[in-house]
């Protein structure tokens, strides 16, 4: 609901990023995430900081079973909670998929499941690795005073896949960073409609189109930092969930939480709040099936991010405002945003084709092991997810559908 500001009952409350705990500088990214937890949580951090080695030696599961049962009572504030969720998410994905899709575990042991569940409840997140962990909270600057650029960035935790995993996480982070002026423009546009202020709205739409273009440019860096064979054959299994996944048809039992298995989707770009916010502002209407999937993915976002999207959704319609204004300049600026968003989604199709569809065909032809700079990696391409996203969608048909419905949003003369 729009609320009253300054006791003036004629004016609805204007949007601010601060109200949703979003940052002017970082957008949906967690600003300067912590990389250390308080001393009592040393056992979690010891494992989380050594996941690559423990997975390569197939010792992660045995180490997790030896972990002490820790209480969450010493975790203070949302940044410690986010780091704890990130650490336990990475441990969980490694634990479940250590032996690939042929031997996933059926039960997450109590010493991991109970604190993971409690932390998830406190944050309003599900107990599985989500985009808000994997990308938004999983970064640190090498030089604290240096820029937010890939050469000056590293991840906090990793799994298998070395530089390719680092590249995948950090390029995705740079797409989120490129979106920040666009997130600010969403707020400015929503406020300009409420005031109303045509000039401010035109400027906001120009900023939004430019930001979406910058996101596409950032996404192109995938080719420089991410090897398709390693992404598909080594990394992808660890991003897989236990919902709509034939490798784990019953889901996962969280011991000490529920006696029944629980099902959660794996990581997905659809869990990023950015495109949801842009779609809602521009009034893009996707197919019933795509909308159902996208709305389900909102349950995997931090609650404040979800609330921001819902507030944009309930605001007065930008498209109707542009149409009823009859202003050619506004119509043209609106269409540039829709075109830029269509181009971004087209490029996402290109990336998915290279890193999933083509890589799947190549993995089938090759099978077994893959030699790379650091030696030989065991390939575990998830055959049960061929052609599907780790979030469980039929990936190419979904992406092409949302691109088509985006393009259909253009206002014609």
C-alpha positions, -999 to +999 in steps of 0.1 A: +000+000+000+011+035-007+013+054+026+008+091+034+038+113+036+042+145+058+005+144+068-004+156+034-033+134+025-033+143-012+001+130-019+009+092-018+042+082-001+070+082-026+092+052-032+127+050-017+152+022-019+160+026+018+125+015+028+133-019+013+169-021+027+183-016-008+215+003-014+219+033-037+254+020-046+248-018-047+211-023-056+202-058-047+238-068-039+246-073-002+270-043+005+304-055+016+295-089+029+312-104+059+337-132+053+342-143+090+317-156+115+321-154+153+345-180+168+319-205+179+311-211+142+347-221+134+337-257+125+313-245+097+339-221+083+366-247+084+346-269+061+331-241+039+366-226+033+379-260+021+350-274+000+370-278-032+397-299-015+371-320+004+350-326-027+381-336-048+391-361-021+355-373-015+358-365+022+332-338+026+304-361+037+325-377+064+336-343+077+300-330+078+289-361+098+316-352+124+305-315+127+293-305+162+257-295+166+259-257+169+232-233+182+224-201+162+222-179+193+256-163+187+247-150+153+239-113+154+225-091+127+216-098+091+252-098+077+262-126+101+230-145+092+236-141+055+272-154+058+260-184+079+233-191+053+259-188+025+283-212+043+257-238+051+242-235+016+276-243+000+282-271+024+247-286+017+251-285-021+285-302-018+272-327+007+242-337-015+260-339-048+295-350-037+291-383-057+271-368-086+235-375-095+238-412-093+244-411-055+227-381-040+220-383-002+184-387+009+189-372+044+206-340+055+220-348+090+206-330+120+239-311+128+236-294+095+198-294+088+186-279+121+208-247+122+204-243+084+166-244+089+167-219+118+189-194+099+167-198+068+136-190+089+152-159+104+161-146+069+129-156+052+149-177+027+146-214+018+172-240+031+190-243-002+215-223-022+198-194-038+209-165-060+209-142-030+236-165-014+256-176-045+260-142-061+246-113-040+264-122-007+294-142-021+319-116-029+348-096-015+372-070-028+409-079-028+418-043-023+391-027-001+397+007-017+398-006-052+369-008-078+341-033-080+356-050-111+365-086-117+402-082-113+397-068-078+370-093-068+370-128-054+343-151-041+340-160-004+333-197-009+337-220-038+330-256-049+347-275-077+354-257-110+381-233-099+384-202-121+353-211-142+331-211-110+347-179-098+341-163-133+305-175-134+297-160-100+316-128-105+303-121-140+268-126-127+276-102-099+288-076-125+255-079-143+238-071-109+261-042-105+254-029-140+217-030-130+220-006-101+213+026-121+183+008-135+170-001-101+173+035-091+155+045-123+126+022-115+121+042-083+125+075-101+100+065-128+074+052-102+077+085-083+075+106-115+042+089-124+029+097-089+039+134-089+034+135-121+066+148-137+070+141-174+106+153-176+117+132-147+099+102-161+116+106-195+150+109-178+143+078-156+134+057-187+165+068-205+186+057-175+167+024-174+174+016-211+211+025-206+214+003-175+198-027-193+223-022-222+252-022-196+238-055-182+240-071-216+276-058-220+285-073-186+269-106-195+292-109-225+322-113-202+310-149-196+329-159-227+361-146-212+359-162-178+337-193-180+347-225-198+315-243-211+328-278-206+337-272-169+305-252-162+283-279-176+303-310-167+316-300-132+297-270-117+261-274-128+253-304-107+261-284-075+235-258-085+208-284-088+179-287-064+156-314-052+123-303-068+114-313-104+147-332-105+144-369-115+177-376-096+159-368-063+122-374-071+112-375-034+132-344-023+155-343+008+148-351+044+160-323+068+167-344+099+154-329+131+132-305+110+107-328+093+102-365+089+088-360+054+112-351+025+111-314+014+115-302-022+133-270-032+144-257-066+180-252-074+196-218-083+182-199-112+187-165-128+149-162-123+157-157-086+174-123-094+150-095-084+163-072-111+143-084-141+112-090-120+113-053-110+119-042-147+090-064-159+066-050-133+075-014-141+072-018-178+040-039-175+054-069-193+029-098-192+044-133-196+025-165-204+006-182-176+032-210-174+062-186-173+044-163-148+037-192-125+074-202-126+087-166-121+063-160-092+074-193-075+110-181-078+101-150-058+098-173-028+136-178-032+143-140-028+150-121+004+116-108+017+125-071+013+135-077-024+102-095-030+083-066-012+100-041-035+088-060-066+053-063-052+052-026-045+062-018-081+036-042-093+008-024-073+019+011-084+000+030-111+007+016-145+036+032-164+024+018-198-011+033-192+005+066-182+026+067-214-004+057-236-028+083-221-002+110-221+001+109-259+037+121-255+058+108-283+091+114-264+078+092-235+065+065-259+099+064-276+118+062-243+095+034-230+100+014-262+138+018-259+135+001-225+114-027-238+138-032-268+169-032-245+152-058-222+144-079-253+180-077-264+192-088-229+169-118-230+181-127-265+216-126-253+207-148-223+193-173-249+227-172-266+246-178-233+223-207-223+226-223-258+264-223-255+268-232-218+240-258-215+225-270-248+258-272-269+278-282-238+254-310-231+259-324-266+297-321-263+297-338-228+277-367-242+302-371-270+332-369-246+321-385-213+345-393-185+372-369-175+383-334-187+418-322-188+424-286-179+452-263-166+451-276-131+450-313-139+421-337-146+385-331-134+359-358-131+329-349-153+295-354-137+271-337-162+236-340-147+218-360-174+185-357-155+187-319-162+194-320-199+176-291-215+163-279-181+174-251-158+188-259-124+156-241-112+136-268-129+123-249-160+124-262-196+151-237-201+152-227-238+114-227-243+110-206-211+137-180-222+123-177-257+088-174-243+097-145-219+117-128-247+086-130-270+063-116-244+088-088-236+090-078-273+051-079-274+052-051-248+063-025-274+038+004-279+030+007-316+018+039-332 
